[in-house]
Amino acid sequence: MTQFLNNIDSKLPNVQTSIFAVMSKLAFENNAINLSQGYPDFKSDPQLIKLVNQAMVDGKNQYAPMPGVFGLRTQIANKIELLYNAKYNPENEITITAGATQAIFTVLAASIHKGNEVIVFKPAYDCYEPAIKLFGGKPITIQLDPETFKVDWDMVKMLISSKTKMIIINTPHNPSGAVLSKSDMLELEKLLINTNILLLSDEVYEHIIYDGEEHQSAALFPGLAERAFITASFGKTFHNTGWKMGYCLAPAALMKEFQKVHQYNVFSVNHPMQVALETYLKTPNNYLKLGGFYQQKRDLFLDLMKDSRFEFKPSKGTYFQLMNYKNISVERDVDFAKRLIKEIGVASIPVSVFNDDNLDTKVLRFCFAKSDDTLKKAAEILCKI
Ligand SMILES: Cc1ncc(COP(=O)(O)O)c(C=O)c1O
């Protein structure tokens, strides 16, 4: 195509193709086992697929209501009450979204004004900062300790100023697999009480938590819930990342602003899937079993990797496992990850891409949301290097 004009004046001049797209493409080209991007390689529950088909046959093929199918919002409200003993009104405190990414983008679009500061912990999932910047905000990043990934709340306190509009947390945390404890949440609550600071709590892995730990949702803490947008993903929970279905919870006044943006962004999202998810959520075991399911995969993968030269501490949540390769190579993590794809046929994500100033700690992120067979094949190769 002939280029007529190039005066778009990029709003995101430094943004490049996401590392997930880069690594998945490279994995595809090299026919590598793909443990990079975070999605399962096994099928979702046939019952859920049948429910979607049925909803289509039943004619649920036109626009859903703007905030989402009321029955689904009611089931979500029931789930949140069951798990976190918090009440969200399905009428005006829950919106169904096209995945958590759209929910996060909408939260930021609705709340960030020019010059507002947003505290972001690094390593961070990659969709937060570009969206903050698009709306004129300034990310204030805090690098977490690369060993423990614990939050230094004194540092947070120091960085809070009159410009701070929002803090973003993510628990269980991508990419580290760390989780925020009850005392972390209480520290945060103490810091935010008597301020107007908003909270975006990205809880897409809420059901993927291990070793008997309990997910500490912002919904559990009244001083956080009153100011929180909580985002969630059915893609992560029900093995359907390609469906891009999720939701956002917030108190009515915040949700009102969220919906002002939502209605002109997507208006409403996939109707038959909402109808299916409404029925599927009526069985709590469909999401309660997820932690046990993935813990078996984590344990299998780690057992298979125990004699490798990688160093690791078991992930506490999410379906990611970090592995340190400092005993194997001094290469930069991006180069090492690319070489692993090309030379041995296993794809991972280099963690520096999530870090402040691309801090390279010689760590790769492996996704173990894969069939046992895939994990065995990958581990066998990784143990040889
Ligand atoms: C921390 C985190 N937040 C949000 C998302 C996006 O979720 P969705 O696919 O529902 O948009 C992801 C996906 O990898 C994630 O890891």
The ligand as an ORCA input file, in Angstrom:
! r2SCAN-3c Opt
* xyz 0 1
  C      -1.858    -10.862     35.245
  C      -2.761    -10.921     34.052
  N      -3.745    -10.022     33.930
  C      -4.581    -10.029     32.885
  C      -4.449    -10.967     31.885
  C      -5.385    -10.931     30.709
  O      -6.473    -11.797     30.835
  P      -7.487    -11.997     29.614
  O      -6.904    -13.026     28.712
  O      -8.762    -12.438     30.260
  O      -7.620    -10.679     28.934
  C      -3.420    -11.912     31.946
  C      -3.212    -12.881     30.857
  O      -2.169    -13.490     30.715
  C      -2.552    -11.892     33.073
  O      -1.563    -12.784     33.194
*
